Amino acid sequence: MHDHVQRSMAFNVGCGGLFVKRLQLNKKSEFLRHPEQKKVVGIEFELPKTSEVIWAAGEICHDLSDKLFVGTGIRFCGLADLHRRLIRDYVLE
């Protein structure tokens, strides 16, 4: 986000998107803690038990936060067909 890489953990992966959580950053990095909704971000991740790196563009849909973590819902808006099929097969499995 804003040319900054943020390591996150996915908690919910679906055919249409995913929900990730990451640590809160200091208050000076407000744009990293609470990204703008409808902003498009690049995502890179691997599904469990696969070696394929999935690259996608995603739109930020919502943001939830507490004292330690920020959770962000991301809707896929750009995804290769192969990656879309991998995610679908993973979800159905």
C-alpha angles and dihedrals in degrees: 000000000000088000091307122122114225121192110219138170120233115226101174126027121184138164091265101043147308144258117230134185128205137172119274113253127214119292092256089067095062093145089058094047097049112023119196116268114244089029114136116229134180116245130195121184146143125227116230114274093015132099096204115110109219117213118194144159113231138186118226107238105174143354130212124183144178132176095291110022143040117209120200130191112214125191116206111242101162122034135147114247091242091054092045089054092047091053092045092050091047092050093047091048 
